[in-house]
């Protein structure tokens, strides 16, 4: 999030410059600024939402899984196997 803000702050003076520099780089800098703004919005809104949804603590009673949790099951199993493989390599 901070990196996006820094990049926006670093690129804005390029847009505001006049003369030849402004003419040469304004077409390149505007899309970059909008991409960093979109990245900033996603990092503020969507990423915490997904993290709160996925990283729930395990519960004692069996609950019905949502469609997103069902979608993530193969990935979670793959990461668990990867973690077990790393543990096995470290134990050797």
C-alpha positions as CSV (number, residue, x, y, z in Angstrom):
1,X,0.0,0.0,0.0
2,X,2.8,2.4,0.9
3,X,4.7,1.4,-2.3
4,X,1.7,2.4,-4.4
5,X,1.5,5.8,-2.6
6,X,5.2,6.4,-3.1
7,X,5.0,5.5,-6.8
8,X,2.1,7.9,-7.3
9,X,3.9,10.7,-5.5
10,X,7.0,10.0,-7.6
11,X,5.1,10.1,-10.9
12,X,2.8,13.0,-10.4
13,X,5.6,15.7,-10.9
14,X,6.3,14.1,-14.3
15,X,2.7,14.8,-15.3
16,X,2.9,18.4,-14.1
17,X,6.1,19.2,-15.9
18,X,5.8,21.2,-19.0
19,X,7.9,21.4,-22.2
20,X,9.4,18.5,-24.0
21,X,9.6,16.2,-20.9
22,X,5.9,16.6,-20.3
23,X,5.1,15.9,-23.9
24,X,7.3,12.8,-24.0
25,X,6.2,11.1,-20.8
26,X,2.7,12.2,-20.1
27,X,1.3,9.3,-22.3
28,X,3.3,6.8,-20.4
29,X,2.8,8.2,-16.9
30,X,-1.0,8.5,-16.8
31,X,-1.6,4.8,-17.3
32,X,1.0,4.0,-14.6
33,X,-0.6,6.4,-12.1
34,X,-4.1,4.9,-12.8
35,X,-2.7,1.4,-12.4
36,X,-1.1,2.3,-9.0
37,X,-4.4,3.9,-7.9
38,X,-6.2,0.7,-8.8
39,X,-3.6,-1.3,-6.9
40,X,-4.0,1.0,-3.9
41,X,-7.8,0.6,-3.9
42,X,-7.6,-3.2,-4.2
43,X,-5.0,-3.4,-1.4
44,X,-7.2,-1.3,0.9
45,X,-10.5,-3.0,0.1
46,X,-10.3,-6.4,-1.5
47,X,-7.2,-8.0,0.1
48,X,-8.4,-7.5,3.8
49,X,-11.8,-8.9,2.8
50,X,-10.4,-12.0,1.2
51,X,-8.0,-12.5,4.1
52,X,-10.8,-12.2,6.7
53,X,-12.8,-14.7,4.7
54,X,-10.1,-17.3,4.1
55,X,-8.1,-17.0,7.4
56,X,-10.9,-17.9,9.8
57,X,-9.8,-20.0,12.8
58,X,-10.8,-23.6,12.8
59,X,-14.0,-24.3,14.6
60,X,-15.1,-27.2,16.7
61,X,-18.4,-28.0,15.1
62,X,-18.7,-28.8,11.4
63,X,-20.2,-26.0,9.4
64,X,-21.4,-25.8,5.9
65,X,-18.7,-24.6,3.5
66,X,-19.2,-21.7,1.2
67,X,-18.5,-21.9,-2.5
68,X,-15.2,-20.0,-2.1
69,X,-14.0,-22.4,0.6
70,X,-14.8,-25.4,-1.6
71,X,-12.9,-23.7,-4.5
72,X,-9.9,-23.2,-2.2
73,X,-9.8,-26.8,-0.9
74,X,-7.4,-28.1,-3.6
75,X,-5.1,-25.2,-3.1
76,X,-5.1,-25.7,0.7
77,X,-4.3,-29.4,0.3
78,X,-1.5,-28.6,-2.1
79,X,0.0,-26.1,0.3
80,X,-0.3,-28.6,3.1
81,X,1.6,-31.2,1.1
82,X,4.2,-28.6,0.2
83,X,4.6,-27.7,3.9
84,X,5.0,-31.4,4.8
85,X,7.6,-31.8,2.1
86,X,9.6,-28.8,3.4
87,X,9.3,-30.3,6.9
88,X,10.6,-33.6,5.6
89,X,13.5,-32.0,3.9
90,X,14.4,-30.0,7.0
91,X,14.3,-33.1,9.2
92,X,16.8,-35.0,7.0
